[in-house]
Amino acid sequence: MNDKLTITLNIAGRPCVLTIEREEEEEIRKAAQLINSKIAKYREKYATADPVDFLAVTALQFTVKMLEAERRNDVEPILDEVKKISSRLDKVVKE
């Protein structure tokens, strides 16, 4: 059984044909809607600007949000601190 699906999205007035996993469709369509919503807001505010500028700023904003989310979910520094504390406790217990 083929779990791939070919869909066509309209992003910033341009068709984008994608082959995706069937279970990804809803999330990908939602992402396209979010992008188009941001671009529409920029079009209202800056009617004379180049649509490519809107795409660039939208991509930048979503990438910054993604990086912030990754940073918040990075548990490695916490694990390092727990290891250090555990090591100190081991030393104190052995004394």
Biopython code that builds the backbone (N, CA, C, O; Angstrom):
import numpy as np
from Bio.PDB.StructureBuilder import StructureBuilder

atoms = [
    (1, "MET", "N", (0.835, -1.185, 0.000)),
    (1, "MET", "CA", (0.000, 0.000, 0.000)),
    (1, "MET", "C", (0.878, 1.246, 0.000)),
    (1, "MET", "O", (1.843, 1.338, 0.759)),
    (2, "ASN", "N", (0.538, 2.191, -0.848)),
    (2, "ASN", "CA", (1.303, 3.416, -0.980)),
    (2, "ASN", "C", (0.727, 4.471, -0.037)),
    (2, "ASN", "O", (-0.429, 4.870, -0.175)),
    (3, "ASP", "N", (1.537, 4.918, 0.919)),
    (3, "ASP", "CA", (1.089, 5.934, 1.871)),
    (3, "ASP", "C", (1.453, 7.341, 1.423)),
    (3, "ASP", "O", (1.338, 8.291, 2.197)),
    (4, "LYS", "N", (1.888, 7.475, 0.182)),
    (4, "LYS", "CA", (2.241, 8.789, -0.362)),
    (4, "LYS", "C", (1.018, 9.424, -1.007)),
    (4, "LYS", "O", (0.117, 8.738, -1.489)),
    (5, "LEU", "N", (1.012, 10.742, -1.003)),
    (5, "LEU", "CA", (-0.089, 11.506, -1.555)),
    (5, "LEU", "C", (0.496, 12.725, -2.252)),
    (5, "LEU", "O", (1.409, 13.360, -1.724)),
    (6, "THR", "N", (-0.010, 13.053, -3.414)),
    (6, "THR", "CA", (0.428, 14.256, -4.118)),
    (6, "THR", "C", (-0.651, 15.309, -3.945)),
    (6, "THR", "O", (-1.815, 15.097, -4.286)),
    (7, "ILE", "N", (-0.239, 16.450, -3.407)),
    (7, "ILE", "CA", (-1.183, 17.549, -3.185)),
    (7, "ILE", "C", (-0.648, 18.809, -3.843)),
    (7, "ILE", "O", (0.554, 18.947, -4.073)),
    (8, "THR", "N", (-1.559, 19.727, -4.142)),
    (8, "THR", "CA", (-1.178, 21.027, -4.677)),
    (8, "THR", "C", (-1.637, 22.085, -3.688)),
    (8, "THR", "O", (-2.821, 22.178, -3.364)),
    (9, "LEU", "N", (-0.698, 22.871, -3.218)),
    (9, "LEU", "CA", (-0.986, 23.965, -2.295)),
    (9, "LEU", "C", (-0.789, 25.280, -3.019)),
    (9, "LEU", "O", (0.030, 25.382, -3.932)),
    (10, "ASN", "N", (-1.529, 26.268, -2.616)),
    (10, "ASN", "CA", (-1.342, 27.616, -3.130)),
    (10, "ASN", "C", (-0.674, 28.405, -2.020)),
    (10, "ASN", "O", (-1.280, 28.664, -0.979)),
    (11, "ILE", "N", (0.571, 28.786, -2.242)),
    (11, "ILE", "CA", (1.299, 29.579, -1.250)),
    (11, "ILE", "C", (1.719, 30.881, -1.921)),
    (11, "ILE", "O", (2.467, 30.888, -2.899)),
    (12, "ALA", "N", (1.222, 31.970, -1.372)),
    (12, "ALA", "CA", (1.518, 33.305, -1.900)),
    (12, "ALA", "C", (1.137, 33.410, -3.379)),
    (12, "ALA", "O", (1.824, 34.060, -4.167)),
    (13, "GLY", "N", (0.028, 32.756, -3.738)),
    (13, "GLY", "CA", (-0.445, 32.843, -5.109)),
    (13, "GLY", "C", (0.268, 31.942, -6.099)),
    (13, "GLY", "O", (0.034, 32.026, -7.305)),
    (14, "ARG", "N", (1.131, 31.086, -5.594)),
    (14, "ARG", "CA", (1.873, 30.185, -6.466)),
    (14, "ARG", "C", (1.536, 28.746, -6.111)),
    (14, "ARG", "O", (1.487, 28.383, -4.936)),
    (15, "PRO", "N", (1.303, 27.926, -7.136)),
    (15, "PRO", "CA", (1.016, 26.517, -6.855)),
    (15, "PRO", "C", (2.283, 25.773, -6.444)),
    (15, "PRO", "O", (3.349, 25.945, -7.036)),
    (16, "CYS", "N", (2.139, 24.952, -5.426)),
    (16, "CYS", "CA", (3.243, 24.106, -4.967)),
    (16, "CYS", "C", (2.747, 22.674, -4.968)),
    (16, "CYS", "O", (1.840, 22.331, -4.209)),
    (17, "VAL", "N", (3.325, 21.838, -5.804)),
    (17, "VAL", "CA", (2.947, 20.436, -5.864)),
    (17, "VAL", "C", (3.927, 19.655, -5.004)),
    (17, "VAL", "O", (5.139, 19.719, -5.213)),
    (18, "LEU", "N", (3.395, 18.914, -4.032)),
    (18, "LEU", "CA", (4.226, 18.163, -3.098)),
    (18, "LEU", "C", (3.768, 16.711, -3.043)),
    (18, "LEU", "O", (2.574, 16.423, -3.131)),
    (19, "THR", "N", (4.708, 15.817, -2.899)),
    (19, "THR", "CA", (4.394, 14.430, -2.600)),
    (19, "THR", "C", (4.772, 14.210, -1.153)),
    (19, "THR", "O", (5.929, 14.378, -0.768)),
    (20, "ILE", "N", (3.788, 13.833, -0.354)),
    (20, "ILE", "CA", (3.956, 13.761, 1.095)),
    (20, "ILE", "C", (3.429, 12.438, 1.621)),
    (20, "ILE", "O", (2.767, 11.685, 0.907)),
    (21, "GLU", "N", (3.731, 12.174, 2.870)),
    (21, "GLU", "CA", (3.123, 11.045, 3.562)),
    (21, "GLU", "C", (1.670, 11.423, 3.850)),
    (21, "GLU", "O", (1.377, 12.562, 4.216)),
    (22, "ARG", "N", (0.778, 10.471, 3.685)),
    (22, "ARG", "CA", (-0.654, 10.726, 3.859)),
    (22, "ARG", "C", (-0.970, 11.336, 5.233)),
    (22, "ARG", "O", (-1.816, 12.224, 5.338)),
    (23, "GLU", "N", (-0.290, 10.859, 6.282)),
    (23, "GLU", "CA", (-0.582, 11.356, 7.629)),
    (23, "GLU", "C", (-0.065, 12.778, 7.866)),
    (23, "GLU", "O", (-0.418, 13.393, 8.872)),
    (24, "GLU", "N", (0.755, 13.309, 6.972)),
    (24, "GLU", "CA", (1.282, 14.668, 7.094)),
    (24, "GLU", "C", (0.371, 15.716, 6.465)),
    (24, "GLU", "O", (0.571, 16.912, 6.676)),
    (25, "GLU", "N", (-0.619, 15.285, 5.699)),
    (25, "GLU", "CA", (-1.413, 16.215, 4.902)),
    (25, "GLU", "C", (-2.046, 17.328, 5.722)),
    (25, "GLU", "O", (-1.919, 18.500, 5.367)),
    (26, "GLU", "N", (-2.714, 16.990, 6.796)),
    (26, "GLU", "CA", (-3.413, 18.005, 7.587)),
    (26, "GLU", "C", (-2.449, 19.067, 8.115)),
    (26, "GLU", "O", (-2.735, 20.262, 8.050)),
    (27, "GLU", "N", (-1.308, 18.621, 8.636)),
    (27, "GLU", "CA", (-0.343, 19.565, 9.190)),
    (27, "GLU", "C", (0.273, 20.448, 8.100)),
    (27, "GLU", "O", (0.489, 21.641, 8.315)),
    (28, "ILE", "N", (0.552, 19.871, 6.948)),
    (28, "ILE", "CA", (1.140, 20.643, 5.850)),
    (28, "ILE", "C", (0.145, 21.666, 5.321)),
    (28, "ILE", "O", (0.516, 22.804, 5.033)),
    (29, "ARG", "N", (-1.105, 21.269, 5.195)),
    (29, "ARG", "CA", (-2.118, 22.224, 4.737)),
    (29, "ARG", "C", (-2.300, 23.360, 5.757)),
    (29, "ARG", "O", (-2.481, 24.517, 5.379)),
    (30, "LYS", "N", (-2.251, 23.021, 7.036)),
    (30, "LYS", "CA", (-2.366, 24.045, 8.078)),
    (30, "LYS", "C", (-1.173, 25.005, 8.009)),
    (30, "LYS", "O", (-1.343, 26.215, 8.164)),
    (31, "ALA", "N", (0.015, 24.478, 7.780)),
    (31, "ALA", "CA", (1.209, 25.323, 7.657)),
    (31, "ALA", "C", (1.060, 26.284, 6.476)),
    (31, "ALA", "O", (1.397, 27.463, 6.588)),
    (32, "ALA", "N", (0.563, 25.788, 5.357)),
    (32, "ALA", "CA", (0.358, 26.650, 4.184)),
    (32, "ALA", "C", (-0.648, 27.753, 4.498)),
    (32, "ALA", "O", (-0.476, 28.896, 4.073)),
    (33, "GLN", "N", (-1.696, 27.409, 5.241)),
    (33, "GLN", "CA", (-2.681, 28.421, 5.624)),
    (33, "GLN", "C", (-2.067, 29.496, 6.523)),
    (33, "GLN", "O", (-2.359, 30.682, 6.371)),
    (34, "LEU", "N", (-1.217, 29.074, 7.456)),
    (34, "LEU", "CA", (-0.548, 30.044, 8.335)),
    (34, "LEU", "C", (0.344, 30.985, 7.535)),
    (34, "LEU", "O", (0.360, 32.191, 7.779)),
    (35, "ILE", "N", (1.078, 30.433, 6.590)),
    (35, "ILE", "CA", (1.950, 31.252, 5.744)),
    (35, "ILE", "C", (1.116, 32.250, 4.956)),
    (35, "ILE", "O", (1.429, 33.440, 4.924)),
    (36, "ASN", "N", (0.055, 31.767, 4.321)),
    (36, "ASN", "CA", (-0.796, 32.653, 3.520)),
    (36, "ASN", "C", (-1.461, 33.723, 4.376)),
    (36, "ASN", "O", (-1.653, 34.851, 3.920)),
    (37, "SER", "N", (-1.811, 33.383, 5.599)),
    (37, "SER", "CA", (-2.412, 34.354, 6.506)),
    (37, "SER", "C", (-1.430, 35.480, 6.834)),
    (37, "SER", "O", (-1.789, 36.657, 6.810)),
    (38, "LYS", "N", (-0.186, 35.100, 7.140)),
    (38, "LYS", "CA", (0.852, 36.113, 7.429)),
    (38, "LYS", "C", (1.073, 37.012, 6.220)),
    (38, "LYS", "O", (1.155, 38.234, 6.351)),
    (39, "ILE", "N", (1.168, 36.401, 5.044)),
    (39, "ILE", "CA", (1.405, 37.165, 3.821)),
    (39, "ILE", "C", (0.248, 38.122, 3.556)),
    (39, "ILE", "O", (0.469, 39.260, 3.141)),
    (40, "ALA", "N", (-0.977, 37.674, 3.791)),
    (40, "ALA", "CA", (-2.149, 38.535, 3.586)),
    (40, "ALA", "C", (-2.085, 39.763, 4.488)),
    (40, "ALA", "O", (-2.436, 40.866, 4.070)),
    (41, "LYS", "N", (-1.632, 39.566, 5.735)),
    (41, "LYS", "CA", (-1.508, 40.699, 6.653)),
    (41, "LYS", "C", (-0.470, 41.701, 6.142)),
    (41, "LYS", "O", (-0.678, 42.912, 6.225)),
    (42, "TYR", "N", (0.637, 41.199, 5.618)),
    (42, "TYR", "CA", (1.653, 42.095, 5.075)),
    (42, "TYR", "C", (1.142, 42.816, 3.837)),
    (42, "TYR", "O", (1.444, 43.993, 3.640)),
    (43, "ARG", "N", (0.379, 42.133, 3.008)),
    (43, "ARG", "CA", (-0.182, 42.767, 1.806)),
    (43, "ARG", "C", (-1.093, 43.928, 2.176)),
    (43, "ARG", "O", (-1.087, 44.968, 1.518)),
    (44, "GLU", "N", (-1.884, 43.743, 3.245)),
    (44, "GLU", "CA", (-2.780, 44.808, 3.697)),
    (44, "GLU", "C", (-1.994, 46.016, 4.178)),
    (44, "GLU", "O", (-2.359, 47.159, 3.904)),
    (45, "LYS", "N", (-0.923, 45.752, 4.890)),
    (45, "LYS", "CA", (-0.151, 46.828, 5.508)),
    (45, "LYS", "C", (0.813, 47.495, 4.520)),
    (45, "LYS", "O", (0.996, 48.712, 4.551)),
    (46, "TYR", "N", (1.423, 46.699, 3.652)),
    (46, "TYR", "CA", (2.433, 47.207, 2.715)),
    (46, "TYR", "C", (2.050, 46.817, 1.298)),
    (46, "TYR", "O", (2.693, 45.955, 0.699)),
    (47, "ALA", "N", (1.030, 47.429, 0.762)),
    (47, "ALA", "CA", (0.460, 47.040, -0.526)),
    (47, "ALA", "C", (1.445, 47.158, -1.690)),
    (47, "ALA", "O", (1.306, 46.438, -2.679)),
    (48, "THR", "N", (2.416, 48.033, -1.598)),
    (48, "THR", "CA", (3.306, 48.256, -2.737)),
    (48, "THR", "C", (4.570, 47.396, -2.705)),
    (48, "THR", "O", (5.346, 47.419, -3.660)),
    (49, "ALA", "N", (4.790, 46.651, -1.643)),
    (49, "ALA", "CA", (6.015, 45.851, -1.523)),
    (49, "ALA", "C", (5.952, 44.623, -2.428)),
    (49, "ALA", "O", (4.877, 44.186, -2.839)),
    (50, "ASP", "N", (7.107, 44.091, -2.719)),
    (50, "ASP", "CA", (7.247, 42.896, -3.534)),
    (50, "ASP", "C", (6.796, 41.672, -2.736)),
    (50, "ASP", "O", (7.223, 41.509, -1.593)),
    (51, "PRO", "N", (5.953, 40.812, -3.297)),
    (51, "PRO", "CA", (5.495, 39.609, -2.580)),
    (51, "PRO", "C", (6.639, 38.708, -2.112)),
    (51, "PRO", "O", (6.485, 37.987, -1.126)),
    (52, "VAL", "N", (7.760, 38.734, -2.788)),
    (52, "VAL", "CA", (8.914, 37.945, -2.352)),
    (52, "VAL", "C", (9.410, 38.449, -1.002)),
    (52, "VAL", "O", (9.886, 37.665, -0.182)),
    (53, "ASP", "N", (9.303, 39.747, -0.771)),
    (53, "ASP", "CA", (9.668, 40.308, 0.531)),
    (53, "ASP", "C", (8.775, 39.735, 1.627)),
    (53, "ASP", "O", (9.247, 39.422, 2.720)),
    (54, "PHE", "N", (7.485, 39.600, 1.331)),
    (54, "PHE", "CA", (6.554, 39.032, 2.306)),
    (54, "PHE", "C", (6.938, 37.590, 2.631)),
    (54, "PHE", "O", (6.915, 37.182, 3.792)),
    (55, "LEU", "N", (7.287, 36.827, 1.605)),
    (55, "LEU", "CA", (7.701, 35.438, 1.825)),
    (55, "LEU", "C", (8.962, 35.369, 2.677)),
    (55, "LEU", "O", (9.067, 34.535, 3.576)),
    (56, "ALA", "N", (9.917, 36.249, 2.391)),
    (56, "ALA", "CA", (11.175, 36.244, 3.136)),
    (56, "ALA", "C", (10.950, 36.575, 4.607)),
    (56, "ALA", "O", (11.495, 35.900, 5.480)),
    (57, "VAL", "N", (10.166, 37.592, 4.887)),
    (57, "VAL", "CA", (9.907, 37.989, 6.271)),
    (57, "VAL", "C", (9.104, 36.907, 6.991)),
    (57, "VAL", "O", (9.361, 36.615, 8.159)),
    (58, "THR", "N", (8.139, 36.318, 6.301)),
    (58, "THR", "CA", (7.347, 35.238, 6.893)),
    (58, "THR", "C", (8.232, 34.042, 7.225)),
    (58, "THR", "O", (8.122, 33.466, 8.306)),
    (59, "ALA", "N", (9.106, 33.672, 6.299)),
    (59, "ALA", "CA", (10.032, 32.556, 6.551)),
    (59, "ALA", "C", (10.918, 32.862, 7.748)),
    (59, "ALA", "O", (11.150, 31.990, 8.584)),
    (60, "LEU", "N", (11.414, 34.086, 7.839)),
    (60, "LEU", "CA", (12.253, 34.484, 8.961)),
    (60, "LEU", "C", (11.490, 34.381, 10.281)),
    (60, "LEU", "O", (12.016, 33.840, 11.255)),
    (61, "GLN", "N", (10.265, 34.888, 10.327)),
    (61, "GLN", "CA", (9.488, 34.848, 11.562)),
    (61, "GLN", "C", (9.217, 33.418, 12.015)),
    (61, "GLN", "O", (9.369, 33.103, 13.195)),
    (62, "PHE", "N", (8.820, 32.558, 11.096)),
    (62, "PHE", "CA", (8.535, 31.178, 11.481)),
    (62, "PHE", "C", (9.808, 30.431, 11.876)),
    (62, "PHE", "O", (9.765, 29.565, 12.750)),
    (63, "THR", "N", (10.915, 30.746, 11.259)),
    (63, "THR", "CA", (12.173, 30.100, 11.616)),
    (63, "THR", "C", (12.623, 30.533, 13.008)),
    (63, "THR", "O", (13.112, 29.711, 13.782)),
    (64, "VAL", "N", (12.464, 31.799, 13.329)),
    (64, "VAL", "CA", (12.802, 32.276, 14.679)),
    (64, "VAL", "C", (11.937, 31.561, 15.715)),
    (64, "VAL", "O", (12.440, 31.141, 16.757)),
    (65, "LYS", "N", (10.648, 31.421, 15.435)),
    (65, "LYS", "CA", (9.766, 30.711, 16.370)),
    (65, "LYS", "C", (10.190, 29.255, 16.529)),
    (65, "LYS", "O", (10.159, 28.716, 17.635)),
    (66, "MET", "N", (10.583, 28.625, 15.439)),
    (66, "MET", "CA", (11.029, 27.237, 15.493)),
    (66, "MET", "C", (12.295, 27.105, 16.340)),
    (66, "MET", "O", (12.406, 26.191, 17.156)),
    (67, "LEU", "N", (13.244, 28.017, 16.145)),
    (67, "LEU", "CA", (14.488, 27.982, 16.918)),
    (67, "LEU", "C", (14.218, 28.217, 18.404)),
    (67, "LEU", "O", (14.836, 27.574, 19.253)),
    (68, "GLU", "N", (13.306, 29.128, 18.723)),
    (68, "GLU", "CA", (12.945, 29.367, 20.124)),
    (68, "GLU", "C", (12.329, 28.114, 20.742)),
    (68, "GLU", "O", (12.635, 27.763, 21.882)),
    (69, "ALA", "N", (11.476, 27.455, 20.000)),
    (69, "ALA", "CA", (10.847, 26.227, 20.501)),
    (69, "ALA", "C", (11.881, 25.128, 20.715)),
    (69, "ALA", "O", (11.820, 24.400, 21.706)),
    (70, "GLU", "N", (12.828, 25.006, 19.792)),
    (70, "GLU", "CA", (13.896, 24.012, 19.948)),
    (70, "GLU", "C", (14.733, 24.302, 21.183)),
    (70, "GLU", "O", (15.111, 23.389, 21.917)),
    (71, "ARG", "N", (15.019, 25.575, 21.408)),
    (71, "ARG", "CA", (15.828, 25.956, 22.564)),
    (71, "ARG", "C", (15.094, 25.627, 23.866)),
    (71, "ARG", "O", (15.701, 25.140, 24.819)),
    (72, "ARG", "N", (13.807, 25.892, 23.899)),
    (72, "ARG", "CA", (13.017, 25.584, 25.096)),
    (72, "ARG", "C", (12.940, 24.081, 25.346)),
    (72, "ARG", "O", (12.843, 23.650, 26.495)),
    (73, "ASN", "N", (12.983, 23.300, 24.309)),
    (73, "ASN", "CA", (12.874, 21.850, 24.447)),
    (73, "ASN", "C", (14.227, 21.166, 24.586)),
    (73, "ASN", "O", (14.279, 19.941, 24.696)),
    (74, "ASP", "N", (15.309, 21.911, 24.584)),
    (74, "ASP", "CA", (16.640, 21.335, 24.705)),
    (74, "ASP", "C", (16.905, 20.999, 26.168)),
    (74, "ASP", "O", (17.102, 21.895, 26.989)),
    (75, "VAL", "N", (16.910, 19.725, 26.487)),
    (75, "VAL", "CA", (17.088, 19.291, 27.874)),
    (75, "VAL", "C", (18.540, 18.918, 28.181)),
    (75, "VAL", "O", (18.868, 18.599, 29.324)),
    (76, "GLU", "N", (19.396, 18.956, 27.189)),
    (76, "GLU", "CA", (20.792, 18.558, 27.391)),
    (76, "GLU", "C", (21.483, 19.365, 28.498)),
    (76, "GLU", "O", (22.141, 18.765, 29.348)),
    (77, "PRO", "N", (21.361, 20.701, 28.523)),
    (77, "PRO", "CA", (21.998, 21.448, 29.619)),
    (77, "PRO", "C", (21.476, 21.035, 30.994)),
    (77, "PRO", "O", (22.237, 20.992, 31.961)),
    (78, "ILE", "N", (20.198, 20.736, 31.081)),
    (78, "ILE", "CA", (19.620, 20.308, 32.363)),
    (78, "ILE", "C", (20.191, 18.961, 32.765)),
    (78, "ILE", "O", (20.544, 18.757, 33.927)),
    (79, "LEU", "N", (20.284, 18.040, 31.812)),
    (79, "LEU", "CA", (20.855, 16.725, 32.105)),
    (79, "LEU", "C", (22.304, 16.835, 32.551)),
    (79, "LEU", "O", (22.735, 16.106, 33.444)),
    (80, "ASP", "N", (23.058, 17.739, 31.937)),
    (80, "ASP", "CA", (24.453, 17.946, 32.341)),
    (80, "ASP", "C", (24.528, 18.419, 33.793)),
    (80, "ASP", "O", (25.373, 17.953, 34.557)),
    (81, "GLU", "N", (23.650, 19.340, 34.168)),
    (81, "GLU", "CA", (23.637, 19.836, 35.549)),
    (81, "GLU", "C", (23.247, 18.729, 36.523)),
    (81, "GLU", "O", (23.832, 18.609, 37.600)),
    (82, "VAL", "N", (22.265, 17.926, 36.147)),
    (82, "VAL", "CA", (21.853, 16.816, 37.013)),
    (82, "VAL", "C", (23.016, 15.847, 37.213)),
    (82, "VAL", "O", (23.219, 15.345, 38.319)),
    (83, "LYS", "N", (23.773, 15.581, 36.164)),
    (83, "LYS", "CA", (24.934, 14.685, 36.278)),
    (83, "LYS", "C", (25.979, 15.275, 37.224)),
    (83, "LYS", "O", (26.560, 14.560, 38.040)),
    (84, "LYS", "N", (26.212, 16.583, 37.108)),
    (84, "LYS", "CA", (27.183, 17.234, 37.991)),
    (84, "LYS", "C", (26.739, 17.146, 39.451)),
    (84, "LYS", "O", (27.535, 16.824, 40.332)),
    (85, "ILE", "N", (25.479, 17.432, 39.692)),
    (85, "ILE", "CA", (24.951, 17.373, 41.058)),
    (85, "ILE", "C", (25.022, 15.945, 41.589)),
    (85, "ILE", "O", (25.392, 15.721, 42.742)),
    (86, "SER", "N", (24.670, 14.995, 40.754)),
    (86, "SER", "CA", (24.728, 13.584, 41.149)),
    (86, "SER", "C", (26.150, 13.173, 41.506)),
    (86, "SER", "O", (26.369, 12.442, 42.471)),
    (87, "SER", "N", (27.103, 13.642, 40.732)),
    (87, "SER", "CA", (28.500, 13.340, 41.000)),
    (87, "SER", "C", (28.941, 13.941, 42.334)),
    (87, "SER", "O", (29.639, 13.288, 43.110)),
    (88, "ARG", "N", (28.540, 15.174, 42.600)),
    (88, "ARG", "CA", (28.875, 15.816, 43.873)),
    (88, "ARG", "C", (28.257, 15.071, 45.043)),
    (88, "ARG", "O", (28.900, 14.871, 46.073)),
    (89, "LEU", "N", (27.007, 14.664, 44.880)),
    (89, "LEU", "CA", (26.332, 13.921, 45.940)),
    (89, "LEU", "C", (27.030, 12.591, 46.203)),
    (89, "LEU", "O", (27.176, 12.185, 47.356)),
    (90, "ASP", "N", (27.458, 11.916, 45.149)),
    (90, "ASP", "CA", (28.197, 10.658, 45.301)),
    (90, "ASP", "C", (29.467, 10.871, 46.115)),
    (90, "ASP", "O", (29.809, 10.057, 46.973)),
    (91, "LYS", "N", (30.166, 11.973, 45.839)),
    (91, "LYS", "CA", (31.395, 12.270, 46.569)),
    (91, "LYS", "C", (31.112, 12.521, 48.044)),
    (91, "LYS", "O", (31.848, 12.050, 48.911)),
    (92, "VAL", "N", (30.038, 13.269, 48.332)),
    (92, "VAL", "CA", (29.689, 13.577, 49.716)),
    (92, "VAL", "C", (29.277, 12.318, 50.452)),
    (92, "VAL", "O", (29.639, 12.141, 51.616)),
    (93, "VAL", "N", (28.538, 11.451, 49.813)),
    (93, "VAL", "CA", (28.072, 10.217, 50.437)),
    (93, "VAL", "C", (29.251, 9.295, 50.743)),
    (93, "VAL", "O", (29.234, 8.596, 51.755)),
    (94, "LYS", "N", (30.262, 9.281, 49.895)),
    (94, "LYS", "CA", (31.415, 8.404, 50.073)),
    (94, "LYS", "C", (32.333, 8.904, 51.180)),
    (94, "LYS", "O", (33.123, 8.130, 51.720)),
    (95, "GLU", "N", (32.242, 10.170, 51.522)),
    (95, "GLU", "CA", (33.144, 10.738, 52.549)),
    (95, "GLU", "C", (32.753, 10.354, 53.934)),
    (95, "GLU", "O", (33.411, 10.752, 54.895)),
]
sb = StructureBuilder()
sb.init_structure("model")
sb.init_model(0)
sb.init_chain("A")
sb.init_seg("    ")
for serial, (resi, resn, name, xyz) in enumerate(atoms, 1):
    if name == "N":
        sb.init_residue(resn, " ", resi, " ")
    sb.init_atom(name, np.array(xyz, "f"), 0.0, 1.0, " ", f" {name:<3s}", serial, name[0])
structure = sb.get_structure()
